[in-house]
Structures are given as C-alpha cells and as structure tokens.
C-alpha cells in the first residue's frame, strides 16, 4: 500500500473539506504516521474515514474528527494540555508536537501500554501517560491551558471545566447515541463558560461514561 498517497488523500479529501484551515495541524498530519499508531492488522485502514478498534477497549475517532477538534483548541507551543483517553497515542503525539507538555489519562491498562510503545517508537517525550479514570480530570496538575476529551460523555463535567485556566479551551463530545454533539468550551472567568456546538456526531462513550449494557 502507498501510505504517502493515502495520507495525502486523507488530508485533502477527508479532512481539509471539513472546515479545516489550520495549516499547522494539517502539516503535522502529513508527518505523524497514523498507520504506526494502530494494530498491525489495521494498518491498511489507518488513513481511511472509519473508527478503528484499539487493543483493549474503545475506538480511535475518525481522522477528520481528530483534526477538527485539534484545530478548535487553538494550540500554542507554551500550552500545558490534559487529554482524556490516550487510546493509541496518536492524538497524544499530535498534541505533544504542538504544545509544551501533555498529561494523558487512560483507564485501560492494555491501551496504555500500546500508547506508550507507540509514542516511544515515535520519539515523543513531552508526555506523561497515567493509568486512571479521566472523568474527573487531573486536579493535581491543574489548571490546564487546553483539555482534549477523546470520547463521549453524557455531559462535560463541571469538575473538568474548572480545571481550565481562565482563557483556556476544552473540546469534547457530549450526549447519547444516536445524537451527540462535538462542543468547544471556553473559560471566560472563574465561574463563567462559553459553550459552542460544532457538529452532530455519534461516537463511543468513554469507558466509565458508558451505561451498562451499552453496545455501539
């Protein structure tokens, strides 16, 4: 398979038409090899417009969704970032390349090991991967400039929002299937937030956010 051609097509045909204009993010998508962050059996699908299963639980988001959420964070090199749901480590790598440091919480031990291996092989060092339930964030390292939530919640918790710095931004997905919304939350002051809906979607919830018997 010609991965470079597939990567070009992913960026130009899937991602750029999805209101993507941040050339920093688009450029990084061309250099961080997504196929190296998936299970070997899924490499040929790594650049396709599909969700991919992780070794433990959960799924990777669609590439276009990963990119759009990253763009909405307005990442800066000086940012300290919290990621909820490390998954494969792919979004972690993108965040790390665009910011100063990333704390990433992953509830599944198998996924954590998978992500650490992928990030080590990619030479990403400015990250800390912590095995933990990310629903309530990481108070010990707060406040954060940016927070990326990599799965759906019924509602973005106040506990997470208050771990933002004033002026900080959180992106995530809230709601229940079949209708969920990607949202951007900006912290205006200590007790004031501005929330904007980006688009409708339906993705798997975070493990600890899934109702019993949930099937997707």
CORGIDA-V91261 format. One record per residue. RES is the residue in three letters. PHI is phi as a letter, one per 30 degrees, with the letter a starting at -180 (none if undefined). NEAR is the number of other C-alpha atoms within 10 Angstrom. Layout:
res=RES phi=PHI near=NEAR
res=RES phi=PHI near=NEAR
//
This chain:
res=UNK phi=none near=7
res=UNK phi=d near=7
res=UNK phi=d near=15
res=UNK phi=d near=13
res=UNK phi=d near=10
res=UNK phi=d near=16
res=UNK phi=d near=21
res=UNK phi=e near=14
res=UNK phi=d near=15
res=UNK phi=e near=20
res=UNK phi=d near=21
res=UNK phi=d near=14
res=UNK phi=c near=13
res=UNK phi=c near=18
res=UNK phi=c near=22
res=UNK phi=e near=18
res=UNK phi=d near=11
res=UNK phi=c near=14
res=UNK phi=h near=10
res=UNK phi=c near=20
res=UNK phi=b near=13
res=UNK phi=d near=15
res=UNK phi=d near=11
res=UNK phi=d near=11
res=UNK phi=d near=20
res=UNK phi=d near=18
res=UNK phi=d near=11
res=UNK phi=d near=16
res=UNK phi=d near=19
res=UNK phi=d near=14
res=UNK phi=c near=11
res=UNK phi=d near=17
res=UNK phi=d near=17
res=UNK phi=d near=21
res=UNK phi=d near=17
res=UNK phi=d near=17
res=UNK phi=c near=26
res=UNK phi=b near=25
res=UNK phi=d near=15
res=UNK phi=e near=10
res=UNK phi=d near=8
res=UNK phi=c near=15
res=UNK phi=e near=17
res=UNK phi=d near=14
res=UNK phi=c near=15
res=UNK phi=d near=26
res=UNK phi=c near=23
res=UNK phi=c near=17
res=UNK phi=d near=16
res=UNK phi=b near=14
res=UNK phi=d near=16
res=UNK phi=c near=20
res=UNK phi=d near=16
res=UNK phi=c near=19
res=UNK phi=e near=17
res=UNK phi=d near=16
res=UNK phi=b near=15
res=UNK phi=i near=22
res=UNK phi=b near=20
res=UNK phi=d near=27
res=UNK phi=d near=20
res=UNK phi=e near=18
res=UNK phi=e near=22
res=UNK phi=d near=22
res=UNK phi=d near=19
res=UNK phi=e near=17
res=UNK phi=d near=23
res=UNK phi=d near=22
res=UNK phi=d near=22
res=UNK phi=d near=20
res=UNK phi=e near=19
res=UNK phi=d near=17
res=UNK phi=d near=21
res=UNK phi=h near=14
res=UNK phi=d near=20
res=UNK phi=b near=13
res=UNK phi=d near=12
res=UNK phi=d near=11
res=UNK phi=d near=19
res=UNK phi=c near=21
res=UNK phi=b near=30
res=UNK phi=c near=31
res=UNK phi=c near=24
res=UNK phi=c near=27
res=UNK phi=j near=31
res=UNK phi=d near=30
res=UNK phi=i near=33
res=UNK phi=d near=31
res=UNK phi=j near=28
res=UNK phi=d near=23
res=UNK phi=d near=24
res=UNK phi=e near=28
res=UNK phi=d near=25
res=UNK phi=d near=19
res=UNK phi=d near=29
res=UNK phi=d near=21
res=UNK phi=d near=18
res=UNK phi=c near=19
res=UNK phi=b near=18
res=UNK phi=d near=16
res=UNK phi=a near=20
res=UNK phi=b near=25
res=UNK phi=c near=22
res=UNK phi=b near=27
res=UNK phi=c near=24
res=UNK phi=b near=25
res=UNK phi=d near=22
res=UNK phi=c near=19
res=UNK phi=d near=14
res=UNK phi=d near=15
res=UNK phi=d near=22
res=UNK phi=e near=25
res=UNK phi=d near=19
res=UNK phi=d near=20
res=UNK phi=d near=24
res=UNK phi=d near=19
res=UNK phi=d near=14
res=UNK phi=d near=19
res=UNK phi=d near=22
res=UNK phi=d near=11
res=UNK phi=d near=11
res=UNK phi=d near=15
res=UNK phi=i near=9
res=UNK phi=d near=16
res=UNK phi=c near=13
res=UNK phi=d near=16
res=UNK phi=b near=19
res=UNK phi=b near=14
res=UNK phi=c near=20
res=UNK phi=b near=17
res=UNK phi=d near=18
res=UNK phi=a near=18
res=UNK phi=d near=18
res=UNK phi=d near=23
res=UNK phi=e near=20
res=UNK phi=c near=15
res=UNK phi=i near=24
res=UNK phi=b near=22
res=UNK phi=e near=12
res=UNK phi=d near=7
res=UNK phi=c near=12
res=UNK phi=d near=16
res=UNK phi=d near=20
res=UNK phi=c near=24
res=UNK phi=d near=23
res=UNK phi=b near=27
res=UNK phi=b near=27
res=UNK phi=c near=25
res=UNK phi=c near=25
res=UNK phi=c near=26
res=UNK phi=a near=23
res=UNK phi=d near=25
res=UNK phi=b near=23
res=UNK phi=e near=16
res=UNK phi=a near=13
res=UNK phi=d near=20
res=UNK phi=d near=13
res=UNK phi=d near=9
res=UNK phi=e near=13
res=UNK phi=d near=22
res=UNK phi=d near=24
res=UNK phi=d near=21
res=UNK phi=d near=24
res=UNK phi=d near=24
res=UNK phi=d near=18
res=UNK phi=d near=18
res=UNK phi=j near=13
res=UNK phi=d near=24
res=UNK phi=b near=26
res=UNK phi=b near=27
res=UNK phi=b near=27
res=UNK phi=a near=22
res=UNK phi=b near=30
res=UNK phi=b near=25
res=UNK phi=k near=19
res=UNK phi=b near=19
res=UNK phi=d near=15
res=UNK phi=c near=10
res=UNK phi=c near=11
res=UNK phi=b near=20
res=UNK phi=b near=20
res=UNK phi=d near=21
res=UNK phi=b near=20
res=UNK phi=c near=19
res=UNK phi=b near=22
res=UNK phi=c near=22
res=UNK phi=d near=21
res=UNK phi=d near=15
res=UNK phi=a near=13
res=UNK phi=e near=12
res=UNK phi=b near=9
res=UNK phi=b near=12
res=UNK phi=b near=17
res=UNK phi=c near=11
res=UNK phi=c near=14
res=UNK phi=b near=13
res=UNK phi=d near=15
res=UNK phi=c near=16
res=UNK phi=a near=11
res=UNK phi=d near=14
res=UNK phi=a near=17
res=UNK phi=a near=18
res=UNK phi=b near=26
res=UNK phi=d near=22
res=UNK phi=d near=23
res=UNK phi=e near=24
res=UNK phi=e near=20
res=UNK phi=d near=12
res=UNK phi=c near=16
res=UNK phi=d near=15
res=UNK phi=d near=11
res=UNK phi=e near=7
res=UNK phi=i near=6
res=UNK phi=d near=9
res=UNK phi=b near=7
res=UNK phi=b near=9
//
